Amino acid sequence: MVPAAATLASSGLSPACASAKETLFARAAGALPPRPARSRRAAFFVPGRIEVLGKHTDYAGGRSLLCAASHGFCLVGQPRADSRVRVISAATGSEAEWVIGPDLQPVLGDWSNYPATVVRRLARNFPEMTAGADLAFDSDLPPASGMSSSSAFMIAVFLALADLNGLGQSPAYREAISSREALAAYLATIENGRSFGALAGDRGVGTFGGSEDHTAILCCKAGTLSQYRFGPVTFERDLAVAPGLAFLVAFSGVLAEKTAAAMATYNRASLAAARILAIWQQASGCSAPTLESAAAASAGAPDDIRRAIVEAGDDEFGTGCLLERFEQFLLESRAIVPDAGDALIRGDLARFGALVDRSQEAAERWLGNQIPETVTLAREARRLGAAAASAFGGGFGGSVWALVPRDRAGSFAREWHAAYRERFPGPASCARFFETSAGPSAMRIEDWSQGSAD
């Protein structure tokens, strides 16, 4: 059997990263019970993602600039003789198990909510999915770090269950999901609870996000940044990462959790965008499906929307909050993302860095999803000489990326961590600083399906 590391390295991961994944796959496989005779195993690598630009734009139909990370989930699955799904964490030994069915009740606030929501939704959308499975995983992706660990986890569970049940041959699946972009959009609805065409929605995991994370994880390419527009998922262009540069990620040590009160805070940005669209729909009588399509309807549409917000006098969010949310969305999606991509094409890193600074400032001033730790990390990275740096993900904790010379990555990370420790010694003790490439998207490790029973 060809090692998983060889497959991953040939797909664009560095030899060191690929070798580390081999260890994770071995741990995951070791956590599974012995294989039944003549059964097969399915193995998947599912990366996290870096949102280079596109803060809270996707669910409003906006743009993002994305790449897959080189850190992620390694999951191995094997069939069972019954209709139960068991998910095992190789790192902690924690387990969760359910009977496949449309009425199973995921537990909000528990890690099992994510795989349980996948099982429940698949049972509702594809009643033919009756074959149970044992799934074991390990990961080098920091949890609740803003790198989309929850989406990556759910995608890994979906890919294994779909593979072991042959869902790709289902007429309903083939009719609804015709591309990786369509699959990304469908998987986003599993998470946010919406319907996807004829595939009816469910309650989801409780967050009201979009499909940016899923698109990056499933569709991005090694060595490139990808620009996408959403609502629906639409590829716009790929941009090469400048030679000699590397991404450093600093996980702040402050968890970007999406549970309980943290979930309500995260959802507020999404709900504010939805409220702006609803105000405009009522004022204009139009049926624009997204905030982006409403703003793009005419040259004067943005000003018309601003006037409608002021005239509505919203009591829940407040006029000022909605106006700031609208300005942040317009700036990020319609100006910063495309202009930053153009700067990369020209090789103008100074302009790219300045545009990223504007995105960070707008998040701090108008979006309101930054905390002192992420603000400090972004500013310190720029002070230390990063070509660009920004917080990313949902916010309210999480991580910051910095684009730095590859040959300085190690020393830069140490200096960055030291500067952060001076200001925030508590969170810095839990922080992680690591290099990551623009890596390959989620993939099946073919060779794990071969071989005899254990």
N, C-alpha and C positions, 0 to 999 in steps of 0.2 A: 504494500500500500504506500503510495506517495505521501509523504508527510504533509499535513495542513500547511506548514510553513512554506513549502515549495509553491503551493497554489497561491498563497497570499502574497509571496514575494513576486511571483510572476504577474500578479494583478496590480502591483504598484506600491505595496508596503515595503519599507526598508527591511533589510535582512534581520536587523535587531528586533524590530516590531513583529515581524513574521515569526521569528523564533519564540518570542514571548507568548504569542497566541497558541503555538503548539503546546506549551505547558498548560494553558487554560483549557484547551480542548481535552487534554489528557485528564485533567482534574474533573471536568464535566463528565467524560465517559466513565471515569472511575466511580462516580457517584450513582450511576445507574445500576439496577439489578442485572444479573446475567441475562444475556439475550436468549430468547426462545430459539430453538433450532430453526434454521433456514429463514430467520427474520433479518431485516436490514436495519441499519441506522442512518439517520439523516443529520448532517451537521451544517451549521450556518455561522458565518461571521457577520455581525450586524454592527456597524460603527455608530458612534455618536456623530454630532455635527458641530461645525462652527458657523454661526451666523455672522458673517463678516459685516454685512449691513442689512438693514430691513427690520428695524425694531418695531414689533407689533403692527406689521403691515399686511401679513398674508391673509388673515381672516377678513380683512376689509377690501380684498381684491388688489392689493398693492404688489410691489416688487421686493425681492430680496437678492442678495449676493451671498452665495453659500459654498461650503465645501464639506465633504465627509471628513471626519477625524481619523487618526490612525489608532485610536483607542475605541474599544467597543465590547460587545457581548459575543462569547463563544458558546453556542448551545448545541447539544447533541440530543436527539430524540430517537425513540424506538417504539414500535407498536405494542399494544397490550391486547389481550384476548377479550377484554370487556370494554365497556363504554365510559371508562373513567379516565380523566386526565390528571396526572400527578406532576407537579413542578418542584424541582429540587435545586436549592442553592448549594453548589459545591463548596463555596467559601465558608458558609455558616452552618450547613446541614439543615437549614430550615426547609420545611416541606408544606405544600398545600395541595389539596386533592378535591376534585368535584366529579359528579356524574354529568356527562354532556347533556345539556338541556336548556331550553329557552327561558326557564324560570329560576335558574340558580341565582343566588343572591350574593354578589361580591360584597366584601367588607370595606367600606370607605375608610381611609386612613391607614390601611395595612398594605404591605407590599403585594399581597396576593390579589388586591383589587385589580391590578393591571392584567395579569394573565386570566383571571376569572372573567373580566369584562370581554376579553377576546373570545373565550370559550362560549360565553352566553350569546354574544352577537353572531358568531358563526353558526351556532345552533339555530338561531332565529332566521338567519338569511339562507342557510344551506342545510335543510333538514336531513339531507343525505349524509352529513358528517356524523357518523356514529362510531367510528373506530377510535378507541382510547389510545393514550400514549403516555409514556414516561419521558419527561423532558428534564434535562439537567443543564445548568449554565454556570459559567464563571465570567468575570468581567474585570477589565482594567480601566473602566470608565468611572470617574468619581461620581457617586450618586448625588442627586439634587445639586448639581454643579452648574446648571444652565446649559449643559452639553447634550441635552435631550436623552438622558438615560432612560426615562420612563417610556418614551416613544420607541427607542431602540429595543427595549425589553419586550414591549408588546409586538413589535414587528418580528422579532426572533421567534416568539411563541406562535404567531400567525403563520410564518413561513414553514415552521416544522409541522404544525397541524395540517396545513393545506397540502404539504408534500406527502405526509403519511396517509392522508385520506384521499389523495388524488383529486383535490378540489378543482385543479386547473382544467380537468376534463368535464366538469359540471356545465351543462348548458346555461344555467343561470349565471355562473361565474364568467364563462366565455362571452356572454352577451354584455355583461356590465363592465368587465375589466379587460381592456384590449391592449394595454400598454403599461409600462412601469409608472408613468405619470398618473394613469387612471388608478393603478393600485395604490399609489401614494395618497391620492384623494380619498379613496375608499377607506384606507386605514386611518386617515385623519377622522373620518366620521365614526369609526369605532371608538375613538378616544373622546370626541366631543358630543357624541350621541345623535348626530343628525342622520337623516336618510341619505342614501346614495342611489339616485335613480329608483329602480324598483326594489332595491335592498333596503328594507325598512330600518329606521333608526331605533336606538335604545337610549338608556340613560347615560351611557358613556362613563368616564371616570370622574366627571364633575368639573372638568376644565373646559372653557369655551374658546379653545385655540383653533388654528387653521392647519394647513397642510405643509407648511414650510419645512418642519423637521422631517416629516416622512419623505418629502421630495428630496431633500439633501441626502438622507440615508439610503434611498433607493435609486437615485438618478444621477448623482454627481460622479465625476470621473477623477481618477488619480492625476495629480499634478495640475489640476485646473480649478478655478472658481467658476461657478455656474450662476447665471442670472436668470431668474424665473419670475413670471407674473402669475398671480393666483386668481381663482374664481372665474374660470377653471384654471388648473395647473397648466401653464404655457411656457415652454422653453423659449428663451430669447437669445442667449449667446453664452459661449464658454470663453474664459479669459485665462491665459497662462499665468502661473505664479512666477514672478520675476526670478531669474536664476540667481543663486547665491543667497536667497532669503528663506527664512523659515518662520513658521508660526510658533510662538511660545504661548502657552495657556497658563494663567495663574488662577487657580481655584481659590477664592478668597477665604475659605474656611467657614463662611456663612452660608448655610444651606438655603438653596432656592426651592424650598418645598412648596408643594401645591396641595396642601391638606388643610382642613379646618379654616381658620381665619386667613392663613396665607393664600388659600385658594380663592377666597372672596376678594382679596386685594389684587391678585393676578387677574381675575375675571373682570375687575372694574374697568380696565383699559379696553377690553373687548366689548363690554356692555356700553361703554361711552361711545365707541365707534358705531355700534348698532343704533344707539339713541340718535346720533346725528343723522344717520341715514333715514330713520323713521320720521324725524322732524322734517327732513327735506321731502320725503315721499308725501307726507300729509300737506305740506305747504305748496308743493308743485303739482301734485296729482300724478307724478311719474312713478314708474315701477322699477327703477334701476335696482338691479340685484345686489350691487356692492357699492361701497362708498367711492371707490375708484371710478366705477362706471358713471356714477352721478356727477363727480367732479370733472369728468372728461366729456360730458355731454355737450358743452359749448365753451367758448373762450370765457364767457362771463359766469359760468356755473359756480366756480369757487366763491366769488363774491355773493352770488345769490344764496348759496348755502350759508355763508356767514350771516347774512341778513336774516335768514330764516331762524338760525340759532338764537340770535338776539331777540327776535320777535316772539319766539316760543317761550322764553323765560323759564327754562326747565328748573323745577324745584329739587329734583333728586341729585343731579350732578352739578347744577349751577351753570350759568351762561359762560362764565370765565373758564371753567374747567373744560367745557365742550369746545370752546373756541381754541384753547391751547391744544387739545387732543387733535383737532382738525388741522391746525398749523403743523404740528409734529408729523402727522401722517402725510400731508402734502409735501413737506420738505424732504422727508426721508424717501418716500416712494417715487415721487415725480422729478426730484432734482438730484438728491445726493446719490442714490443708487446708480442711475444711468451716467451721471457725470463722473463718478468714481471709476466706473468701468471704462469710460473713455480715457481717463487719466492713465489707467493701467495699460491700455493699448498703446498709448503714446510713450510709455515708460516714464511718466512724470510722477515720481513718488512723492515729491513735495506737494503737488496738488492733491494727490490721493490722500496723503496724511492730513491735509487741511480739511478735506471733505469729511473724513472720519471724525476729526475733532468736532465739526459742526453737528454730526449725528450724535456724538456723546453729549455735547452741550444741550441739544434739544431734548434728549432723554432726561437729563437732569432738570431742565427748566420746565418743560411742557408735559413730558410723559409721566414724570414723577415716579419712575420705577428704580431709581438708583439709591444706593446707600453709601455712607461715607467710605466704606471699605473699597467698593468698586470704583468710586470716583478717584480715590487716592491711587489705586493701582493703575488706572488709565493715565493719570497725570504723571506719576513717577516713571512709567514706561517711556513716555515722551521725553521727560527730562533726561533720562538715561540714554536717549538717542534712538529709540525705536522709530522706524519710518512711519508707523501708524499704530494706534492702540485704541481699543474700545471694549466696554462691557458688552455682553451679548446674552441672548436668551430672554426669558420672561422678566428677569430682573428681581429686585427685592432680595438680593443675595447673588450667589453664583460666581461667575468667572469673567475674566478679562483676557482678550487676546492681544498680542503684540507681534508686529512683523519686524524681524531683526535679521542682521547678517548671520547666515548659518554658522560661519566660523567663530562667531561670538556668542552663540546660543548658550553654551554652558556658563560662561562668565557672566553674561547678561542676566541669566536666571538667578544666579547667586546674588548679584548686586540688587536686583529687583526685590528678591525675598528679604534681603537685609534692610532695604529702605522701608518695606512694608512692616517689618517686625518692629522698627523704631516707633512707628505710629500706632500700630494695632498688635501688640504682642500676644494678646489672647487669641484672636482669630488666626494670626500668623502661625501659631503652634499647630493648627489643624490644616493649614493651607498646603496646596500642592502646586509646584511649578514644574512644567514639563514641556518638551518639544513635541510637536505633532505636525505631520505633513498633511497636505491636501490629499487624502487617501481615496481608495476605491470604495464603491458603494457595496451594499449588502450582497453577499454571495453564498452559494451553496458549495460546500467542500465535497466534491463528487465522490472521492475515494472512500469516504466513510460509509457509503452504502454497500461496499463490497466486503468480501471476507466471510469466514465461517462464524458460527456462533461462538460466544466466549466459553 
